Amino acid sequence: MMKTLAIQKEIVAYLRALGRPETSRALAHRFLRIERGDEETCRRLLTPFLATVPGIEHRPDEGWSLTKSASRPPGAAPAAGIENGAAAGPVPAPRPSGAIGLRDFVALASEGTGPGGSGPGGSGPVRTVSLLPVLAGEDCQEEHFPARDPDDDAALADAPPEGGLSREDLEDVVQTIGDLPVVCHRVARELEPIRRLCAERGVAFETQVISAAKLGHLLLGLKTNHAASDLASALRIETRGPDDCRGRVRIVAESFLRLVPLLLERGIDSVETLLEYQDMPAAPLDLSAYAFGPDDLKALPAGPGVYRFLDRRGEVIYVGKAKNLRSRVGSYFTPSARGTAKGMAILAETHALRFEPVASELEAALLEAALIAEHRPRLNRQFEVHERPAPYGPRLNLVVVLKDTQSGEPDEPACTLHLLRGGRYAGRVSGIGPGAAERAEPWERARRLMTHNFFPETPSRDGAGGLPSPLPAGNEDPGVDIDWQLVGSYLRKHRDEVSVLDIDESSSRQDAEAKLLVLVRACLSGAGRTVAR
């Protein structure tokens, strides 16, 4: 859309040359690029530009026209900004009180000049601004500032040496916005830098500002710092075009229009009421239906661990791991948790909470898989799918040896063996202790589990000598999915601290057991990572 001043000039010149009234539909099509619209809608779109221009009037039965009755009386000074019936300078276009509805606004997106400038706001002075005026719910033509070609050397010579928009650019931005409210995604990132730049360069900029991000948080339960693409996804808006301010301004405009019905349902039907609403904090979730309360969530450890959500029958419905138990578990019981299908399901079905602190993220990932294998929680099967890039060995047949964080007797350390077969979690054996370990009951369980998973007593083998077999065929349990990205990353990062037996490097079950015994004794002695050969 052309700027307000330019539209006024063009329409006045067009009506003068036409010499007769013109319908709102014809003017809206010619000057606002409105392809479809009835006469009344087009009249409402034109009113902000023409209602205060002397010399133009609207008659319901004729349309818009120039009249002599609006000319200045003898000796009167010209109206501000108007000379000889045409706009000659910036013309304020105040509307009658209450005339601005929720579907009348200017969507805004901006980018900065510094690092991160390709995203919302960026750093440094504002480099580009995109505006999309919307009147009565109808998109008008976008405006982009600066209007000059950034590759034009002559145009760049006029740009301020410190970068960012020039004073003239800022004045054009303010002129285009006029008295309409601005809708942007995150005010601090996209609008506040423009305000600061206007203040530095002496450009007056006062406007009402609506934050689409705040409304997404309040109305849809999205996280407070969600991206514009998250809002579009929640509203099922198909995003097109580049991921820059030109693309975001369209997302913001369409997203806000889809939020308007939700606002009206809450009795929010004016910009003033909306501004009050968006500054309200999100209502905290009512935890009275759960067997725990806010104090229990605040008392959770701030370290790594595994948590379980149970329903009213005591069945485990979800198992998760966390780098920070307090932060992760608490995130499920905030208004933003309602923004995803998984969060909604957990809120609806959970009654009780159990948690288990561990020593590391690796142990949390392994214990999570072990508990999923034990309980088979329905929400994990519904929502959790892990990528499993191969971080270790060609077939990912491993035994990870971890020292237990706690044991029954402080003077009797123990460790846990976690078996992974073909990149999936196959099982665990806890309580592996010192002494005559090869005769202890936990070792017998470890032998059985290793035999079942890696050395089954079948004629189907990879090769001679009792080498590890491939994954079992038929109806045998292939194991539990695991977060291999986390496991692999942790093993690479802490390769000097964690003892791992690669089963594929063992020539037989006896060879694997002998190596594993060395790793267990080293783990219990606190010797760090040990290589068994």
N, C-alpha and C positions, 0 to 999 in steps of 0.2 A: 504494500500500500504506500502511496506517496505520502509525504509528511502532511500534517494538518494544514499548514500554511499553503503548501503547493496545491492541495485539493481545493481549498477555498478559491485560490486564484484561477485555477483551471475551470471550476464550475461557473464562477462569475463570468469569465470570458466566453465560455460555451453558451450560457443563457443569453448573453448580450448578442452574440453572433446569430443565435437561433431566432431571437425575436418573438418567441412564444413560450408558453409554459411547457415543461417537460415532466413526464411521470417519474416517480421515485424509482420504479423498476429500471427505466432506461438510464437514469443517472447512476444508480448503483452498479449496473452492468458496465458502464463506460469507465467510471472512476474508482470503484471499489473492487472490481473484478469479481462481482457476485454473479454467478451464472444463472442460478435459480433462486427464486424468492417472490413471495406475493407483494403486493403494493404496500401493505401496512408494515411488513417486516423491513422492506427496503427504506420506507420512510423513517423508521426507528434507527436504521443504520446511518442515514444521512443527517439526522437531527444534530448529533454532536458537532458536526462540521459547519452546519449552515444556520443553526438557530440564532446565533448572535452576530451574524454578518449583516450589517445594514444594507438594505437594498434588495434583500431576498426574502420572499415569503412563500408559505405553502398554503394551498387551498385544496381541500379534500376532493373537489370535483374536477380540478385541473392539474394539480401538481405544483412544482416549484417554478417561480418566475421572478424576474426583476420588476420592481415597481417604483413609480415616481414618488409615492406617498412616503417612502422611507428616506428621501433625500434630505439634506441638512437644511434647516431654516436659514434665512439670510443672516450672515454675520456669525453663525455658529462655527465652532472649530470642528475640524474633521474628527470623526470617531477614531479612537486609538487604533493605529495599525491599518486604517482603511482610508484610501484616497481614490476619488473618482469611481467609487463602486467596486474597487478591487482591493484585495488584501495587500498591504504594503509592508507589513512587519508581523512579528509574532502576535497572534490574537488569542487571548485567553478564551476558553470555551467552557465556562461554568455551566453545569446542568442544574435544573431545578432539583431541590432536595428530594432524595429518594429515587431519582431517575436512574442511577447507576445500579443495575442488578448484578447478581452473581455471574451472569453470563456475559458481562461487559468487562473486559480486562485486557491487559497487555502481557503476554508471556515473554519472559526474558531469560536468556542464558548468556554467560560470558566466559572468557578465558584470559589468563594472565600471560605475562611475557617471560616469566622465569621458568625454572624446572617444574615439571608438572603442569605446564600450561596447556597441555592437550586435554586435560580433564576439567571439571567444573572449577572455575575460579583460577586455579593455578597460583603461582606466586608472582611477585612483581606487579607493576602497574597493569591495568586492564588493557589487553591487546585488541580483543574483538568483542563485539556485543551483537547478539541477534535478538530481534523483537518480532513478535507475531501478534498484532492486534486482533482481538476477537470481540465482535459486537453482536449482541443478541444470539450468542452461540455460534455465529458464522465466522469462519477464519477469513481474514483479509490477507493481502499480500505481505510477505515478510520484508523486514528491513534489516540490513546488515551494516555495521559500522566497524571500521571506516569504510566509506563507499568507494574510496580509491583502491586501485589494484595494488596489492602489497608488492608485486614484482615491478611496479612502475617506479623507476629511479627518481623521476621528477616529482612524483607524488610523495615518495618517501622523504624528499628534501623538506617537505612542509611538516613532517611529523616531528613531535618534540624530541630533543636529543636524548632525554632520559627514557624514551620508549613509552608505549601506551598510547591511549587516545589523545588527540589534540583537544584544545578548548572548543574549537568549532565542532569536532565530532561529539563532544559531550553535550553541547548546546543542541545539536540535532537529536541526540538520544532523548534529552529532556523534552524537546519540542514534540517528538513523535509520541511519547508517553502521554503528554497532556495531563488531564485530570483523571485519567483512568487508573484504577489500582493495578499494581504490578504483581504477577504471579511468577515466582521462580522456584527452583527446587530447594536449594539450601541458601538461605539469606546470607549467612556469614561468608560463604564461599563465592557467591555470584553477585550479590547486590551491594554488600558493604564496601568492597573494593571500589565500586563505581562511586559510591557516596564520598569515600575518602578522596578520590581523584577529583571529584567536582569541588570539594572544599579546598583542595590545594590550588585549583586553577580558577577559583572564583566564580563557579557556576552554581546557581541556586537549584537545588534538587530536593523537593519534598513530595513524597507520594506515599500512599498506603501500600503496604507490602504483605502479600500472602505467601506463606511457605507451603509448597506442595509436600515437602518432606514431613513437616509437622502434621499435616492432615493425613498423610499415609500412615503415620505412627498412631494418631488418635483414632482414625476411622477404620483402618485395616489391620492394626496391630503389627506393622512392620517395625524393624529396628530403627532407632532414632537416626542413625547415620547411614541409612540405606541409600543406594544409588538410584538415579532416575530410571535406569533399566529395571531395577527391582520393582519400582512402583508400576511401571508399564506392564511387567509380567503379572503382578497381582491383579491388575485391572484387565488383563487379557488384551493388551494393546500390542499390535504387531509393530515392531520397531523397524524403520527403514532409514536408509541414508547413512551418512558417516557418523562416527561416534565423536562429534565435536559439538560446539554450541549451536550450529545450525540444525543438527539432528535432535539435540536435547530440547530446543525450544518447541519443536513440534510435539515431543513427548509430554512436556509440561502442559502445553495447551490442551491436548486431548485428555490427559490424566485429570486435570482440574475439572473439565467439563463432565467427566464421568463421576467425579466426586460430588458434584453439585446436588444430584438427587439424594445422596446420603446426608448431606447437610440440611436439605429441606425437610427430610424426615425428622430431623432433630429440632425443627423450628428455627433453623438458622437461615434467614431469607434476606439478609442485608450484609453489606461489606462490614459495617460497624460491628454487628453481632458476630460475624465470622472472625474479625480481628481479636475480639475478646475470647472467643472459643479456642483459637489456635494457641493462645498463651496459657491455657489451662494445662496443668500436668495430667498425664494419662492416669485414669483411675486405677489404683492397685488392684490386683486380682484378689478375690475373696478365697482364702485358703481354709475356710471353716469346714469344707467337705473332705479335707484330707486328714490323715493321722499325724500330720506334722504342721508346724506353723512357721512364720517368718523367722522367729528366733532359732528354730532348728536349722533352717537354711543358712543363717548367718554363722552358726556354730560349726559348719562343715570345715574340714581342713583345707588349707589353701595349696596343698601339694597334689601330686599325681595319685590316681586311684581309679576304682571301678564303682559304678553305682547301678542299682537295680530298682525299677519301679514295679510295684506289686498292685494287683487289683484287690477288690474287697474279698475275694475268695482266697487270697494269699498266693495266687499264681504270679510268677514273674512274667511280666508282659514286655519288658524292655531292659536290655543291658547296655550300658555305655561306658566308655573310658574317658578320662579327663586329665589334662595336664594340671588343671587347677579345679579340684572338686567343688569348692565353694562357688566359683564363678560359673562353671559349666552347669551344675545342677540348678543353681538359682536362675539361670537364663530360661529354663523351661517354665518358670512361674512368674513371668512378667507379661504385660500386655502384648509385647512384640512377639511372644511365642505363638499367638493366635494367627500369625501371618503365614504359617506353613501347615500343610496337611499333617505332617509328623507331629508338630507342636500341638495342634488341635486334638489329635488322637491321644497323645500322652496326657494332656489336661483332662480329657473326658474320661479316660479309663483308669488313671492312677488313683490309688488310695494310700499306699504306704511307700516308704523309701528305705532302702538298705544301701550301705556303702562300705568300701574296704580300701583303706589307704595302702599304697605300695611305694617301693623305693624309686621307681623310674617310669618313664613313659613306655619303655619296652615291656616292663612287667605289666603295666596297665593294659597294653595291647594284647599280650598273651593271656592274661587272666580274663579279659573281656571275651576272647574267643573260647576259653575253657568254660566259662559260665554260659555262654550261648550254646555250646555243645551239650551242656548239662540240662539246661532249662528249655531250650528251643523256644524263646519268646516270640510271640506272634508279631509284635510290632517291628522287631528286628528283621524278620523274614519279609515284612511288607515294605520296609523303607530302606534297609541298609544294603548297599552294593559297593564293594571295595574294588578298586583297581589293584592288580597284582603284578607290577613290573618285576621281572626276575632280578633280585638283588644278590643272590647267593647260589652258586652252583647251577648246573644245567637243569636239575629236576627239583630243586628246592626241598630236598629231604634232609631235615636238620633236627638236632636235639640241642635246645638252648638250656644251659645250666645257670640257674639264678639262686643266690643265697636268700633264704627266707628272711623277711624283715622281722618276724617274731616267731618264736617257737615255744613249745610247752615249758621247757626248762632253759633259763638263761645261759647255763653252762653247757648246754648241749645244742650246738648250732645244727641247722639242717638246711637242706636246699630242695628245690623243686625242678624237675625235668619237664620241659615243654617239648612235645614232639610235633613236628610239622612235616607233612607229607605232600609232595607235589604242589607246594604253595598254599596248602590249606591246613588248618589246625586239626591235629589228629588226637590229642589227648595230653594229660599231665599226670605226673606221679609226685606227690608231696611226701615230706617226712624222710627224705634220704639223709641218713645220719652217718657219723664217723664210726670207727671201730670195724667190727667184722661185717662190713656193709654188704659183702657179697652173699651173706646168709640171712640178711634181714628181710622181713616180709615186704617192705617197699621195693627192695631190689627184685624180688620175685615178680611183683606187679610190673616193674619196669621191663623185665625180660619178656613177660607175656605181651606187653604192649608193643615192644620193639619187634618181636617175632611176628605179631599179627599185622603190623603196618609195613615193615620193611623186609622181613625174611619169612614169609608164609611157607608152610610145609606143603607146597604144591609143585608139580613138575614144571610149571611155567616160570622160568627164570630168565633174567636178562643174559645170563651167561653161566659159565661153569664156576665152581668154587663157592657157591652160596652168595653171589652178589645180590645187592638189593633189587627187589622186583619192582615193576611199574605199578601204577595205581590199580587196585583190584577192579575186575569187570563185574558185570551183572548187577545185583541189587545190594552189594556191600556199600556201607556208608563211606562216602568219599571224604568226609571231614567237614569242617566248618570254615566258611569264608573268614578271612582275616585281613586287616589293614596292612598289606604288604608294603605299601609306600612308606608307612611309618616304621615298620619293623626293619625293612632294608636300610632306610636312612639312619636309624639308630645304630644298627650293627656296624655300618660303615663308619659312623662318627665315633663310636666307642669300641672300635675293634681291639684296643689294647686293654679293655676292662671286662668284656663279656666273653665267657667261654662257650664256644659253639662247636659241636661235632657235626661235620658234614658226612652223612651216612654214605653218600656216593663214593667217598674216598676209603671206605672200609671194605676189605676183601671178603668178610664173612660176618655172621652174627657174633661169633666169639671175638673177632677183631674189634668190632664196634663196641662190645661190652668192655673190653680191656681198656680201650681209649677213653670210654665214658667214665670208668672208675678213676682214671688219672685226673680227668677234669673235675669230678666231684670232690676228690680229696683236695685239689688245689683251690677250688671254690670255697670249701669249708675252712681252709687255712688262711684265706684272705690274701692269696698270692696274686690276685688279679688274673688277667687272661693267661691261659696255659694252652700250649699246642701239644696234643697227644699224638705221638708218632709210633 
